[in-house]
Amino acid sequence: MSVAPTTTTKPLRVVIDCRLRSGVAGGIESVILGLAGGLSRLSDGDEQYVLLAYPNSHEWIAPLATGPCSMHLGTGVAAQTGAASTDIALPVSDGTIEHTLAADVVHFTVQRAFLTRVPSIYHPHDLQHVHLPQFFEDAERRKRDATYRTYCKQATLVAAAATWVRNDFINQFDLPEEKVHVVPLAPILTEYAAPTAHDLASVRLKYNLPEHFILYPAQTWPHKNHLRLVEALAILRERHGLVVPLVACGRKNEFFATIERRAIELGVRSQLHFLDFIPGFDVQCLYRMCRAVVIPTLFEAASGPLNDAFLAGAPAACSNVTALPRQAGDAALVFDPEDPAAIARAIRQLWTDDVLRQTLIKRGRARVAQFSWDKTARHFRAHYRRIGGRPLTDEDRHFLSDEPLL
């Protein structure tokens, strides 16, 4: 799918949708921070990037409104209207991006977007509601389906983080293959300064952490599968006499009470350290201090924590679902997330086998070295230029034609 270059000399203006409340959106917040950080460092083009953020929740993204990036505070929304062929009300642009910001392209980085005639990139991220409907009310599933379909239809480009996700979008929504492109994401830890030994000691003291622990960074949504992870810890304790502390960071939502009850039933509550949402720098310290990262999720588009583990030098194990096996390659152990005994085996290997740990650390660092937010920003810039009808460089053409790594 190509767009004819325009002869205008007007700089390309791209609005980046950053409308979320910090601490609520989980991994999507990390995606926006990484992308904005990469775009803010681009100095070899004349593009202008406007970060659209809520007036009462913009402090988290404000430090990245530098270089070619600026910030505009607002909602971008004026009204609600019914989506095509549904009774689902969708927000309509209030004219901000069309008139006030004179946008040539808008990049909707979250599943929530709005209706506009400005050419757009849309990020559905994943279709969990299709594959795990048991975790959604019927009304929520219908809303998601209608919303995602409408915004995919509106978009000039639908962006996916991995090939598995791209194929899922195409198959589930019957999208043209040329409309859906893979743009790999990078570890968010690269956007923070490397912690010192003093930083690590301070964070350990701040959260009263055990000397050794496994780490799982994820909100307590049911599909994140904390329940089976807790059951795996009980198996290790009962069958092998192995007491493995778990540190979990990420917002504790209403499902946390269910996780806690199960841990009490199994007698492992004292091993759990749930920290809730914590600052990104503190999260980086946890990756550096942990003995291993374990990701038992039942569904994932592509795992930010897995890349972060690779970057931080933490051996990792993850589920064998969706895009994760290809992302892990030979750099992480994989297991069936429905089987607590399989999760327990992986944890035991990472906890006790130092040769395996060092092998995985080395492979993980080599694997993640292929990705960076600067590269992701340049990849998206190539799409912005194409969609906005601007001339393409050789680098742009490389990104647009390169075989996906994930």
C-alpha positions in Angstrom: 0.0 0.0 0.0 1.7 3.2 -1.1 0.9 6.9 -0.9 2.0 9.3 -3.6 4.6 11.8 -2.3 3.4 15.4 -2.0 5.3 18.4 -3.3 4.7 20.5 -0.1 7.6 21.8 1.9 5.5 21.9 5.1 7.0 19.8 7.9 5.1 16.6 8.5 3.0 16.9 11.7 2.2 13.7 13.6 0.0 13.6 16.7 0.9 10.8 19.1 -2.1 9.7 21.3 -0.8 9.7 24.9 -4.2 10.0 26.5 -4.0 7.6 29.5 -3.7 7.8 33.3 -0.3 6.7 34.6 -0.3 3.5 36.5 -3.5 2.2 34.9 -2.6 1.0 31.4 0.3 -1.3 32.3 2.5 -2.2 29.3 0.8 0.3 27.0 2.2 3.2 29.1 5.7 1.7 28.6 5.1 1.5 24.8 4.2 5.2 24.7 7.1 6.2 26.9 9.5 4.2 24.7 8.1 5.6 21.4 8.0 9.2 22.6 11.6 8.8 23.9 12.8 7.5 20.5 10.9 10.2 18.6 12.3 13.0 20.8 15.9 12.0 19.9 15.3 12.1 16.1 17.4 14.9 14.8 17.8 14.1 11.1 14.3 15.0 9.8 12.0 18.0 9.9 9.0 16.2 11.3 7.0 17.6 14.2 5.5 15.2 16.8 2.7 16.4 19.1 2.0 14.4 22.3 -1.7 14.6 23.0 -2.2 14.1 26.7 -5.0 14.6 29.3 -4.7 17.9 31.2 -4.9 16.2 34.5 -2.6 13.3 33.7 0.4 14.4 31.6 3.3 14.6 34.1 4.4 11.1 33.2 5.0 12.0 29.5 5.9 15.7 29.9 9.7 15.1 30.2 9.7 13.7 26.7 8.2 16.8 25.0 11.7 17.8 23.8 13.5 18.0 20.5 11.0 17.5 17.7 8.3 16.6 20.3 5.9 19.1 21.9 2.8 18.6 24.0 -0.9 19.5 23.7 -3.3 19.0 26.5 -6.8 18.0 25.8 -9.1 15.0 25.1 -9.5 15.4 21.3 -13.1 14.3 21.7 -16.2 16.3 21.1 -19.1 13.9 20.9 -20.2 10.2 20.7 -21.8 8.6 17.7 -22.9 5.1 16.8 -20.3 2.9 15.0 -21.1 1.6 11.6 -23.6 -1.3 11.8 -23.6 -1.3 15.6 -25.2 0.6 18.4 -21.9 1.2 20.1 -21.2 4.9 20.7 -17.7 6.0 19.6 -16.1 9.4 20.2 -15.7 11.8 17.4 -12.8 14.3 17.0 -13.4 17.8 18.4 -11.4 19.3 15.6 -8.2 19.7 17.7 -6.0 17.5 15.5 -7.5 18.7 12.3 -7.5 22.4 12.9 -5.6 23.4 16.0 -2.7 21.0 15.5 -3.0 20.7 11.7 -2.0 17.0 11.9 -1.0 15.1 8.7 -1.1 11.8 10.6 -2.4 10.6 14.0 -1.0 7.6 15.8 -3.5 6.0 18.1 -1.2 4.1 20.4 -3.9 2.7 22.6 -7.0 0.7 21.7 -9.2 3.7 22.6 -9.2 6.1 19.7 -11.7 8.4 18.0 -13.3 9.0 14.6 -11.4 11.4 12.4 -10.6 11.9 8.7 -6.9 12.5 9.4 -4.9 9.4 8.1 -4.2 7.2 11.1 -2.1 4.4 12.5 -4.1 2.2 15.0 -2.6 -0.1 17.6 -5.2 -2.7 18.8 -2.3 -4.4 20.6 -4.1 -7.7 21.0 -7.5 -9.5 20.7 -7.6 -11.1 24.1 -11.4 -10.7 24.2 -11.7 -13.1 21.2 -9.4 -15.8 22.6 -10.3 -15.6 26.3 -13.9 -14.5 26.3 -14.4 -15.9 29.8 -12.6 -12.9 31.3 -15.0 -10.4 29.7 -18.7 -9.5 30.2 -20.8 -9.9 27.0 -21.3 -6.2 26.7 -17.5 -5.5 27.0 -16.7 -8.1 24.3 -19.3 -6.6 21.9 -17.9 -3.1 22.6 -14.3 -4.2 22.0 -15.2 -6.0 18.8 -17.1 -3.1 17.4 -14.5 -0.5 18.5 -11.5 -2.4 17.2 -13.1 -3.2 13.9 -14.2 0.4 13.3 -10.8 1.9 14.1 -9.0 -0.8 12.0 -11.3 0.1 9.1 -10.6 3.8 9.6 -6.9 3.4 9.9 -4.4 3.7 7.0 -2.2 1.3 8.9 -2.8 -1.2 11.7 0.4 -1.8 13.7 1.3 -5.1 15.4 4.2 -5.9 17.7 4.8 -9.4 16.3 4.0 -11.6 13.3 1.6 -13.8 15.4 -0.3 -10.7 16.4 -0.4 -9.4 12.8 -1.8 -12.7 11.5 -4.4 -12.7 14.3 -5.6 -9.2 13.3 -5.8 -10.2 9.6 -7.7 -13.4 10.3 -10.1 -12.2 13.0 -11.0 -8.9 11.3 -10.6 -9.9 7.7 -8.1 -7.1 7.1 -6.1 -6.8 3.9 -2.6 -8.1 4.5 -0.9 -5.0 3.2 -2.7 -2.9 5.8 -1.2 -4.6 8.8 2.5 -4.2 9.5 4.8 -5.5 12.2 6.8 -2.8 14.1 8.8 -4.5 16.9 9.0 -2.8 20.2 12.0 -2.5 22.6 12.8 -2.8 26.3 11.5 0.1 28.3 14.5 -0.2 30.6 16.7 1.5 28.0 14.8 4.7 28.8 16.1 4.8 32.4 19.6 5.4 33.7 21.5 2.3 34.8 21.1 1.9 38.6 24.2 2.0 40.8 24.9 -0.4 43.7 23.6 2.3 46.0 20.4 2.6 44.0 19.9 -1.2 44.3 20.5 -1.2 48.0 18.0 1.7 48.5 15.3 0.0 46.5 15.8 -3.2 48.4 15.4 -1.3 51.7 12.5 0.8 50.4 10.3 -2.3 49.6 11.8 -4.6 52.3 12.8 -7.2 49.6 14.2 -10.6 50.3 17.8 -11.3 49.2 16.8 -13.6 46.4 13.5 -13.6 44.6 11.7 -14.2 41.2 10.0 -11.3 39.6 6.7 -11.0 37.7 5.9 -7.4 36.5 2.2 -7.4 35.6 -1.1 -6.0 36.7 -3.3 -8.5 38.6 -5.6 -9.2 35.7 -7.0 -12.8 35.6 -5.3 -13.5 32.3 -1.9 -12.6 33.8 -2.2 -16.0 35.6 -0.9 -15.1 39.0 -3.1 -17.9 40.4 -1.1 -20.7 38.7 2.2 -19.0 39.6 1.1 -19.1 43.3 0.2 -22.8 42.9 3.6 -23.4 41.4 5.3 -21.9 44.4 3.2 -24.2 46.6 4.4 -27.2 44.6 8.0 -26.2 45.0 7.6 -25.9 48.7 5.7 -29.2 49.2 7.5 -31.5 46.8 11.1 -30.0 46.9 11.3 -28.1 50.1 12.2 -25.0 48.0 10.9 -21.7 49.3 11.0 -19.2 46.5 9.9 -15.6 47.2 7.9 -13.8 44.5 8.1 -10.1 44.0 5.2 -8.8 41.7 4.9 -5.2 40.6 2.0 -3.7 38.7 -1.3 -2.2 39.7 -3.3 -4.4 42.2 -6.8 -4.4 40.8 -9.9 -6.1 42.2 -8.7 -9.5 41.2 -5.8 -9.3 43.7 -8.1 -10.4 46.5 -8.7 -13.7 44.7 -4.9 -14.2 44.3 -4.3 -13.4 48.0 -7.0 -15.8 49.2 -5.5 -18.6 47.1 -2.0 -18.0 48.5 -3.4 -18.2 52.0 -5.2 -21.5 51.2 -1.9 -22.9 49.9 0.2 -21.6 52.8 2.5 -19.5 50.6 1.2 -15.9 51.4 4.4 -15.1 53.3 6.4 -15.7 50.1 4.5 -13.1 48.1 5.6 -9.4 47.9 3.0 -7.5 45.8 4.3 -3.9 45.4 1.5 -2.4 43.3 2.4 0.2 40.7 5.9 1.6 41.3 8.2 4.1 39.4 9.9 2.8 36.3 13.4 3.3 37.7 12.5 1.1 40.7 11.2 -1.5 38.4 14.6 -1.5 36.6 16.3 -2.1 39.9 14.0 -5.2 40.5 15.1 -6.7 37.2 18.8 -6.2 38.2 18.3 -7.7 41.6 16.0 -10.7 40.9 17.2 -14.2 40.5 14.9 -14.8 37.5 11.9 -13.4 35.7 8.8 -15.6 35.3 6.0 -14.7 32.9 3.1 -17.2 33.2 0.6 -15.0 31.2 -2.3 -16.8 29.4 -2.2 -14.2 26.5 0.2 -11.6 25.4 0.8 -9.6 22.2 4.5 -9.5 22.8 6.1 -9.3 26.2 7.8 -6.2 27.4 9.0 -7.8 30.6 10.6 -10.6 28.6 12.7 -8.1 26.6 13.4 -6.2 29.8 14.7 -9.4 31.5 17.0 -10.0 28.5 18.4 -6.5 28.7 18.9 -6.6 32.5 20.7 -9.9 32.4 18.0 -11.8 34.3 17.3 -15.4 33.2 13.7 -15.8 32.2 10.9 -18.3 31.6 7.6 -17.6 29.9 4.4 -19.1 28.6 4.3 -21.0 25.3 1.3 -18.9 24.0 0.8 -16.4 21.2 3.9 -14.5 20.1 6.0 -15.5 23.1 7.8 -18.7 21.8 9.2 -16.8 18.8 10.1 -13.9 21.0 11.9 -16.1 23.5 13.7 -18.2 20.9 16.4 -20.2 22.7 17.0 -17.4 25.2 14.3 -18.4 27.7 12.6 -21.5 29.1 9.0 -21.9 27.9 6.1 -23.8 29.7 2.4 -24.5 29.5 0.8 -21.7 31.6 -2.2 -23.9 32.3 0.1 -26.4 34.2 1.4 -25.3 37.6 3.8 -28.2 37.7 5.4 -27.1 34.5 5.7 -23.5 35.8 7.3 -25.0 39.0 9.8 -27.0 36.9 10.9 -23.9 35.1 11.3 -21.9 38.3 13.3 -24.7 39.9 15.7 -24.8 36.9 16.2 -21.1 37.0 16.7 -21.1 40.7 19.2 -24.0 41.0 21.1 -24.4 37.7 23.8 -21.8 37.5 25.1 -23.0 34.2 21.7 -22.7 32.6 21.2 -19.3 34.1 24.4 -18.0 32.6 23.6 -19.5 29.2 20.2 -17.9 29.1 21.6 -14.5 30.2 24.1 -14.6 27.4 21.5 -15.6 24.8 19.0 -13.0 26.1 21.4 -10.1 25.8 22.3 -11.1 22.2 18.7 -11.5 21.3 17.5 -8.1 22.7 20.4 -6.3 21.1 18.4 -6.3 17.9 15.9 -3.9 19.3 15.9 -0.3 20.5 13.4 2.5 20.8 15.4 4.7 18.4 15.0 1.9 15.8 11.3 1.6 16.6 10.9 5.4 16.2 12.6 5.4 12.9 10.5 2.5 11.7 7.3 4.4 12.6 8.7 7.5 11.1 9.0 5.7 7.8 5.3 4.8 8.0 4.4 8.4 9.0 6.2 9.7 5.9 4.6 7.2 3.7 1.1 7.8 5.0 1.7 11.6 5.0 2.8 11.5 1.4 6.4 12.6 2.0 9.5 11.4 0.2 11.2 8.3 1.6 14.8 7.8 2.3 16.7 4.6 1.7 16.5 3.9 5.4 12.7 4.4 5.3 12.4 1.9 2.4 14.5 -0.6 4.3 12.2 -0.4 7.3 9.1 -0.7 5.2 10.4 -3.8 3.4 12.4 -5.5 6.1 11.4 -9.0 7.3 9.9 -8.9 10.8 12.3 -10.1 13.6 9.4 -11.2 15.8 
